[in-house]
Amino acid sequence: MRSFVPLSSGLSSGTLPLHVQLSEMITRDIQAGVLADGERLPPEREMAEQLAVAVGTLRRALAELEKNGLLERVQGSGNYIRNPVNADNVYALFRLELIHGGGFPSAELMSVRRLKKPVYLPDFGESTHGFRFRRLRLLNGRKAACEEIWLDGDYAESIDKADVSESLYLFYREKLGFWITRVEDRVGVAKLPDWAPADLACAESTHWGYVERLSRDNQGRTAEYSRTWFDPDNVRFVSR
């Protein structure tokens, strides 16, 4: 049985409850193959101590994993990993990891505005307007990337920054009534945009990893276009 990195090292001050952060962290380890199908987790009290969380918080996280088909709880024996192909977790399509692997993702929303779509965007959606989200991404609390996401304007009349979840895909699902099912990523290099936080830029790095993404919703419509700039010295793009 493996030891777990304390969750406190990657805690976010955002809107996701602690047990959700914990279940998502374990889910990412499952999908990355760090936790194999059939692997037995440590006893709950031992695991909670390793993660520096309360036993009750851990049990809520394990219940979420069980609901999503990622965990089997065997009375008198323990908790066993189940690793189906389709895992219903809000970070299933998140591709950035720390160089040494993993890292719990969180986000700081810088701004959200409804604007006319600029000419540099690819043709997507039905509206001439879109919602532009600008965010700082973190992995285990470490600043890792910045991103600009354009959501087609037909999905909402308005969006209040205060209503947006730390997980944008969770916000889509719970507040706007649709979800992302498929993405196409194109990876390259690019300079950081001029709106990136000043403390994110590194004088030694003139170019950063760069990802363009087109995302389709559960009806097959192209819902959003995004651009992500990530720190290649500390972060890698991984697709499994």
C-alpha positions, 0 to 999 in steps of 0.5 A: 500500500502506498503513502499519500502526499498530505493534501494540505500541500495542495489545498485551495482556498477556492469554492470546492469543498475539501472532500471534493478536492480529495476525491478529485486528487485520488481520481487523478492518481487512478487515471494516471495509473498511480493507483492500479485497479484492484489496489487496496487503500490503507486503513481509513484512519491511517490514510486520513493521517497521511493526508492530514485530513479528518477521518470524516472528510476522507470518508465523504471523499471515499463515498464520492469515489464509490458513487463514481464507480472508482472504489469498492468498499468490502466489509471487513477487508478494506477499500479497493480501487476500481479503474473503469475507462469512463470516470465522471470527475470534473478534472477528467480532461485536465492535461497538466501535471507537475514535472514529477507527476500529478498535482491537485489542480485549482484555479483563480478566476481573474475576470469574466466578461461578455464580449463580441468574439474577436477575429482571431477565434476559430468559428464555433457556436451560434452567437457572435458574442462569448464569455471570456474567462481569464484564470491563473491555474495552480498545481498543489498550490504552485502557480503553473499556467494562465488560460483564456477560455471563450464560452459561446454566448448562447449558453447564458444571458449573463455570468456573474464572477461570484457564481463561477466554480473553481472548476469551470466544467463543474460550473457548466454542468451544475449552473448552465445545464450542459457538460463537456464530453470531447476535446481537441488539443493542439500543443506548441510554444508561445510567449506569455500574453501581456495580461498574465500576472507579473509574478508568473513570468520568468525572465529566463523563459521567453517561450512557454508551453501552449495549448489550444483547445476546442471543446464539444458539449453533450449535444455535439456542439462546439461550446468553447475555445481556450488557450493555455500557457504553461511553465515548461520548467515545472509543468508538463502536458500529459494525455492518457 
